[in-house]
Amino acid sequence: MGKLGLTEIILILLVVVLLFGGRKIPELMKGIGQGLKDFRKASKLSPEEEAGSSAKN
């Protein structure tokens, strides 16, 4: 039950295209990528760096 096959992945992609449209998908992926990038950056900061970066903002 936990594994996704090719048919399920194609079905999910088809639903995403129908919901968001072809033009919105690149913007959506860009936003997700930026969020992951920011999350990784924040998780690598040490507590001292985190305190310093919050003081700058």
C-alpha positions as CSV (number, residue, x, y, z in Angstrom):
1,M,0.0,0.0,0.0
2,G,2.9,2.4,0.7
3,K,4.4,2.3,-2.8
4,L,3.3,4.5,-5.6
5,G,3.3,2.9,-9.0
6,L,3.7,4.7,-12.4
7,T,-0.1,4.8,-12.9
8,E,-0.6,6.5,-9.5
9,I,2.1,9.1,-10.2
10,I,0.6,9.9,-13.7
11,L,-2.8,10.3,-12.1
12,I,-1.5,12.6,-9.5
13,L,0.3,14.7,-12.1
14,L,-2.8,14.9,-14.2
15,V,-4.9,16.1,-11.3
16,V,-2.3,18.8,-10.5
17,V,-2.3,20.0,-14.1
18,L,-6.1,20.2,-14.1
19,L,-6.2,22.0,-10.8
20,F,-3.4,24.6,-11.3
21,G,-3.2,24.8,-15.1
22,G,0.0,24.6,-17.2
23,R,1.1,28.1,-16.6
24,K,0.9,28.0,-12.8
25,I,3.0,24.9,-12.3
26,P,6.4,26.5,-12.9
27,E,5.5,29.2,-10.4
28,L,4.3,26.6,-7.9
29,M,7.5,24.6,-8.2
30,K,9.7,27.7,-7.9
31,G,7.9,28.6,-4.6
32,I,8.3,25.1,-3.3
33,G,12.0,25.1,-4.2
34,Q,12.6,28.4,-2.6
35,G,10.9,27.2,0.6
36,L,13.0,24.1,0.7
37,K,16.2,26.2,0.1
38,D,15.2,28.6,3.0
39,F,14.4,25.6,5.3
40,R,17.8,24.0,4.6
41,K,19.6,27.3,5.2
42,A,17.8,27.9,8.5
43,S,18.4,24.3,9.7
44,K,22.1,24.7,9.1
45,L,22.5,27.9,11.1
46,S,24.0,27.6,14.5
47,P,22.2,29.2,17.5
48,E,24.7,32.1,17.4
49,E,24.2,32.7,13.7
50,E,20.4,32.5,14.1
51,A,20.5,35.2,16.9
52,G,22.7,37.4,14.7
53,S,20.6,37.0,11.6
54,S,17.4,37.8,13.5
55,A,19.0,40.9,15.0
56,K,19.8,42.1,11.4
57,N,16.2,41.8,10.2
